[in-house]
Structures are given as structure tokens and as C-alpha cells.
Amino acid sequence: MPLVSSKPVLEEALRRHFAVGAFNANNMEQVQAIVEVAQEERAPVILQVSQGAIRYAGMEFAAGLVKIAASLVSVPVVLHLDHGTDFEQNVLCLRAGFTSLMYDGSKRPFEENVATTRRVADIAHIVGIPVEAELGQVLRVTDKVTQDDVIAAMTDPDQAEEFVRRTTCDSLAVACGSVHAMTAREATLDIDRLKAIRARVSIPLVLHGSSGVKHESILEAIENGIAKVNVATALNQALIAGIRRAVAELPDETDPRKIIGVGRDEVKEAVREKIRLFGSAGTIDSTGGFTSPKKQFRSADLGEIE
Ligand SMILES: [Zn+2]
């Protein structure tokens, strides 16, 4: 299928209380693993190009990988910019064929964040492309953050209402207890805060830093308005684990495909676990449209949850 916009996909997810997995497109193997599993699980999927991927692979190359991968499957695939740094980068992504943008002005003063997000939204909406914005800050582990820092950076529900109204953004990344790049699932989200935001904001909400959040907390968040869950660290860990194992088992192997291929298989299983957890498995029929809600199922290790 050609790439699709994130807007109808996230709105359907919000209506039906599942979340679309947004996985980082860093290299060919990860892109293949993500799209193959989306196809096998009949789930819509978002492939996002991070700032690190732009530095590593280049925006055009990363976008090209995702477009080719999407053309080979019959489930909706979105090409999204993750943490867009400024107006100019968003315009470049529009030109490169992205079907979903993000401007992250969360580190800027509120008024500046509002103004730039609005500017990005105005130009993107002309060509029918939705924009994710961020209010409050999802910090990174590498910042040596304390729990007090995480709480202080959380999204203010009243401000969120004003922000969405003034920016016309299509989805909102909220800070409610997750931290980027956590390698263990230890964080619990502030669900009451999420409910308060949800009461004031009707657009789909986005969870960043999900790799460090307990599964139960993610499910509660999805019940309360999170329609897109970003996953990066868990997939990187899977790729490296597979590569390490292959190198240990095949110390004399000189064909990199035999090594990296094991990593790719490992990424597939990590993606499958997330897609099933988020409830997006089985939501897409054989024609690429949404199934009726009854066909949905969730991860077996958490029991059947409807
Ligand atoms: Zn993020």
C-alpha cells in the first residue's frame, strides 16, 4: 500500500481504545522487521524517523526505506518525523513525502512552542498532513533525571487545552511519568493526570519513552486516550541482543547477513509483543481497511483484555 496519513489511523485507535505502535526506522533490518510483523499481525504501524536516524542514515534514505517497505504490505504504514527540531526540518520532511510530522518545542518557552507548532501545522494542513506536538517534557535517562524532575516536567492539563486550541495540532505528546531511553520496565504513569488532560483535549495523545513503562500502566494509558505509543529502546535492545548471540554462536562467521539477520528476527519478536500489547493486532482486514472491533485481541501474557 502507499503510505497513509496518521490522522485517520490514530482517530480510529482513539475511538476503539487501542494504540498504534510507532517504531524507529534506523536501518533496513529494523524497517523490514517492523513492517513484516505489522503484516503478519494485521496491524497499522507508524515508522518514525528520529533525529538520530537522520544523522545516521539521512532523511531521504530513511524515508526511502519506509516507502519501499510500505509498498510491499497490505496494512497501513505511516511515515512520521520524530521530535522534529524546527520549522525548516518539518518542511523538508513534507517535501520528502512524510505522511505525519512532529514539531517538538517542549524545551522552548510556552509561547514560542505555540507559535512554531502553529506555523508547522498551518503549512502541513495545506497538504493534508497531520502534526504531533509536545507539551511538558519527556526527559532522557542520560540527563541524570530524578523523580522530582520527571514530575516537574509533566504536562499541565489546563495548559494542554489552550495549547491544542491555539496550535491546531492533530495529536499531542504528553509527559506523565515516562522517561526516554530507560532499559528496564520500572516506571508507572500518572493516570489521573492523563485523565485530566483527556477531559480537556479531544485529539489522540502520544506516549513517548514507553520502553521503561510497566505493561499494566501502558494498558491503562491506552484506555485513557493514548493512541500512539513510541518504542525505540526495546527494539534497539532486541537487535543488539540478537547480534551478540549470533557473534557468540558463530565466532568465525564472515558474512554479516548471518549475524545481523539474527538481530532482525529478534526485533520482529519485540515488535510482535508490543503490537499485541497495544491491542492493534487484528484491526486491519485483507483489503487494508479496519476490521470490526470484535476481531481485536491483546497480548496473551496479560490475559484477555477487552
Ligand atoms: Zn520521544
Boltz pocket constraint, residues with backbone or C-beta under 6 A from the ligand:
constraints:
  - pocket:
      binder: B
      contacts: [[A, 83], [A, 138], [A, 180], [A, 208], [A, 209], [A, 230]]
      max_distance: 6.0
